[in-house]
Amino acid sequence: MNKEKDYYKVLGINRTADKKEIKKAYRELARKYHPDVNRGNRLSEEKFKEIGEAFSVLGDDKTRLQYDILKGFIDIKPQTGEQTKKQASKAYSGKKARPETAGKKQDNPFNMDLGDILKGFTGKFAKDDKKPGEEKKETAEKKAKTEPQKPQPKKGEDITAEISITPIEAHNGTIRKVNILRTDTCGRCRGKRIINGVSCSTCSGKGEVSTHKQLNVKIPPKINEGSKIKINSEGNKGLNGGENGDLYLHVHIIKSSYFTFEGTNVLCEVPITPTEAALGAEIQVPSVDGFINLKIPPETRSGQKFKLAGEGLPDAGSGRRGDQITTVRIDIPSNLTDKEKELFIELAKARKYNPREHIIFDR
């Protein structure tokens, strides 16, 4: 917990925000600054860590109260038991302060009344009229109830993350590095929450901390948009010796502006100039492996298709590659110069050509 940081500003929320608002703000910012979305951006990575730190403090009422007291947002004042109940019900409700209390510091909603401390001593010296043997039985029952029960193992919570892959990776499968944020046992207090009688300063008395981890994840071949990949035991740390939660990866396939796919065949469209179409040319076109050469024959028409054998995707089973089908489109330049206009006029005079002369209208 860093006293110098304003965790409310880090998450972009008001100090009266409730848990739902805090969680919503955290999720939106974590998605925006996630390392997978901003690869190689150190500023985004630091922002991602800062967001996780802010959520680890404000997402828990106890650590949030400690932080608000530390920052001076809340005053510690003695209260009666009835005042404590009323304040506790209003604390962090997300409601705005009334006009007469706006700008004032909140009272501590978790103060204890002296009566609560002495409650356990009432009736200690009451007269005992029980029969012989009943006293031992009742004492054993009370002892069993008052002795601390051994905490039961509890599985850690599942976590989710998003990963974006290319169409080629989706078709062939791949191995990708994934950065995740999860909770783990505090290394300083080892989950005990207290060191030498005081709350652990590393985990703020929660027994767990947020940690970053990088995983190598295998993406299976022919995976679809929106698919989920389950990775066992890579979620949040289990409690009291319980097993870890699981990690679920949501897969998104990056749409290409050039390619579409039909099985292992790759389809794309490229523009060519009127001169290249009329006289022929050798041009470079994009492929899944980079740029390759395509020979355009003279008198090529717009919409004509060319097959590039073996330049498609490899089949996951046989390894045999599909083809690339490239469609050319004649692109007329805009903002013609006077000289270009003159040349087009000369061309029109030299060649009387009507591409619509074959059209016959039925009446």
C-alpha positions, 0 to 999 in steps of 0.5 A: 500500500503506497500512501503517496498514490491516490488509488481512486484516481488510478482507477478513475472513480470517486471515493464513494464508489461501491465494489461493483463500480471498482470492479468494473473500472478495473476490468476496463482499464486492465483490458485497455493496458494489458501487455498482450494488447500493448506489446513492447510498451513499457508505459502500458506495462507499468500502468497495468501493474499500477491498476492491479495494485490499486484494485488489490487495495480498494477491492477489499473493504478491510484494506480500503478502510486502512488506506482511507484512514492512512490517507486521511479520508476517514476520521477515527472517532469513538462511537456507540454500538448503534452508531457503528451499525448505521455507519457500517450499513452506509460505508462504501455504498456508492451514494453521494454525500449529503449537502451538509456533510459534503467535503467532510471526512467519513467516520470510521464504520468499523469502530468497536463499542466497549460493550462488544469487548466485555460481552464475553464476560456476561454470566461468567459467575452465574449460579450453577445448578446442574447435575453431576456429570452434566457439567463435564459434558457441557464443558466438552461441548463448549470447548469443541465449539470455542476451539478454532476449527481447522480451515477447510481447503478451498479451490482458488478462483478461476481467472480469464484472459484474452489472446489475439492470434492471426488467421494463419496461427488459428489455422495451423496452431501455434505457441504464444506467450501470455501475460496474466495477473493472478493472486498468490500467497504472500511470500513475506507472511506466507499467508498468515496475514500477521507478522510479529502481531501486526498486519503484514505490510506487503499484503496489507493483512490479506495473506495474498498478493497480485502477481504477474506470470508469463506462460507459454500456451499451445494454441491448437490448429483450426481454432475458431473465433471466440473459442476458450482454452482451459489451462488447469491450475493457472488461476488464483492460489487455493486457500488452506492448501486447496488446489489453484483455480484454472485459467480460461483464455478467450481467443480472438482472430485478427481480421486481415484487410487483405486475405479471406480463407476457404479451407487451405486456400487464400483469397485476396484482391489487389489493384492494378493501373490501367497501363499495367492492365493494358500492356502487362506487367510483373507486380508484387502481391501480398501472401501469407509468407510475405510478398511474391511476384505475379505476372500480369499478361497484356489486356488483363480485365478488371476482376480477372483471377490468378492462381498462385499454386502452393501459396496458401495455408498448409494442411495441419494433417498432411502438410500440403499447402493450398493455393492463393487466388488473387483477383485484380481490380483496375484502379483509375487514379484520381486528381488527373493532371492536364497532361494525363487528361490530354493523353486519355483524350488522345487514346480515345481518339486513337481507339474507338471502343465501346465496352457496352456495344454487346448489351441488348435490351429486351423490350 
